[in-house]
Amino acid sequence: MILIADAHIEDGSENQAEFFRMLAAIQRTDQDVVFLGDIFELWIGFARYEKPCHKLFLNWCREQKKHRGIVFLEGNHEYFVARERRAFFTVCFDDGAWQDDQGNLFCHGDQINRQDKNYLRFRRAVKNNLTGIILRFLPGGPALGLILKRLLKKTNHEFRKHLPEKALLNFAAAKLQGAPKIVFVGHFHQTYTNTTTGGGRVHIVPGWFQEGGITCFEPESGYIETLPWRVLLASPSLKKSEKK
């Protein structure tokens, strides 16, 4: 299983080309893929807002879900994607977390720090049905998208400087309820692994936009490895088997 978080792709940028080169390399593996949110710098899931990069990504996901599991969890830079574009993915959530068959949990992580009240208020104000109606139908809606993008950069600037370790461990322990499983989180743009009081683990998948890092996870064994995508996807163990 390949885990990817916080790529913050912008249409026409250099990081877009690199990101799609990575997706092409993933096609040569047998791995399922979990996108842990903030894959785009901004993605509003209505056609009037979508750029070529969003359409390319959706086409890739639609094709690849015929061959592997494709899980997409909305981050704080994605809006109404799960509601409008769910059919392109094997699993897609706009809130909460996805749990695999072994009981491991996957989420973006933007709601873990309950002290970040400004961001939580902002999230409630924009991720609701009324805002969805306004964005879908209001003339000049795309201009609102640009305003939303600017506001995002101001919502939790101070809180992004420090990892809320206590909140993170408490969240993982509560979700795992004492079972020795793993919670995978994006959002915090750094590598971090620790053990909860119940014997489970919490693992932050680092931001892809920084050094192209992705995580390989083997659910059966619990093995985790995080490396730059070019290194990790070159591993012979990830190559597509002949029988497939």
Buried (B, 14 or more C-beta within 10 A) or exposed (E): BBBBBBBBBBBEEEBBEBBBEBBEBBEEBEBBBBBBBBBBBBBBBBEEBBBEBBEBBBEBBBEBBEEBBBBBBBBBBBBBBBBBBBEBBBBBBBEEBBBBEEBBBBBBBBBBBEEBEBBBEBBEEBBEEEBBEEBBEEEEBEEBBEEBBEEBEEBBEEBBEEBBEEBBBBBBBEBBEEBEBBBBBBBBBEBBEEEBEBEBBBBBBBBBBEEBBBBBBEBEEEEBEBBBBEEBBEEEEBEEEEEE
